[in-house]
Amino acid sequence: MSGSLGRAAAALLRWGRGTGGGGLWGPGVRAAGSGAGGGGSAEQLDALVKKDKVVVFLKGTPEQPQCGFSNAVVQILRLHGVRDYAAYNVLDDPELRQGIKDYSNWPTIPQVYLNGEFVGGCDILLQMHQNGDLVEELKKLGIHSALLDEKKDQDSK
């Protein structure tokens, strides 16, 4: 299974490269930087992950991800039409980078939170995208996945 995840991630990454600079950000996507200075305390992190329905801690910004895994997460959210989310660049703040790993007890970046709940990183989000769970989780948050519209369009042809 990891082979298919790797191939899908590579396809997403290739697909994402051709989008150009400005196309990744939709209205509502906020590159939130590193939060309120020294964003490494558990209380501050708890507030950050619960502040928005969708929160992503990544290397870089949604417009310019600085690693392939962060780019894949941004592209998956984009495929689903998720535009209203907070993105925190852990490269801006070493305390935030370590703090979010300690908070989630997860050793890697990116990290995705839905409704204040830790979902996982790139591999887990990709798996949820592939098996349809992401559409269902977004629906629980009141977010309509753009992939449902795409499927409807294909079914009507």
C-alpha positions, 0 to 999 in steps of 0.5 A, spaced: 500 500 500 505 504 501 507 504 494 500 506 491 501 512 496 507 514 494 505 514 487 499 518 488 503 523 492 508 523 486 502 525 482 499 530 486 506 533 486 507 533 479 500 536 478 501 541 483 507 544 480 503 546 474 499 551 477 503 557 478 504 561 484 497 565 485 492 559 484 494 555 490 490 560 495 483 561 495 479 566 498 479 565 506 486 561 506 490 564 511 497 564 512 497 565 519 505 565 520 507 562 527 501 565 531 502 569 537 510 569 538 513 563 542 507 559 539 510 553 543 506 552 549 500 547 550 495 552 551 497 556 545 497 550 541 490 548 543 488 555 541 491 555 534 488 548 533 481 549 535 481 556 532 479 554 525 475 548 522 481 546 518 488 548 521 495 545 517 502 546 520 506 546 514 513 547 512 512 554 508 506 557 506 500 554 502 502 559 496 510 556 497 510 549 500 517 548 502 517 540 502 513 535 498 509 533 503 507 540 505 505 541 498 501 534 497 497 536 503 495 543 500 494 540 493 489 535 497 485 541 500 485 544 494 482 538 490 477 538 495 475 546 494 477 547 501 479 554 501 477 557 509 483 554 513 489 556 517 496 555 515 502 555 520 509 555 517 513 552 522 519 554 519 518 561 521 518 559 529 523 553 531 519 553 538 512 552 534 515 546 530 517 542 536 511 544 540 506 542 535 510 535 534 510 535 542 502 537 542 500 531 537 505 526 539 507 526 532 514 526 529 513 529 522 510 536 519 505 537 516 500 536 521 492 537 519 487 538 524 480 538 523 475 541 528 481 541 533 482 534 532 489 531 530 488 527 523 495 526 521 500 528 516 501 527 509 500 520 508 494 519 512 490 525 509 492 522 502 489 515 504 483 519 507 482 522 500 483 516 496 478 512 500 473 517 501 473 519 508 476 526 507 469 527 503 465 525 509 470 528 515 469 535 511 461 534 510 461 533 518 464 540 518 459 543 514 465 543 508 462 541 501 468 537 497 469 540 490 470 533 488 462 531 489 461 536 484 466 533 479 463 526 480 456 529 479 458 532 473 461 526 470 455 522 472 451 527 468 455 526 462 
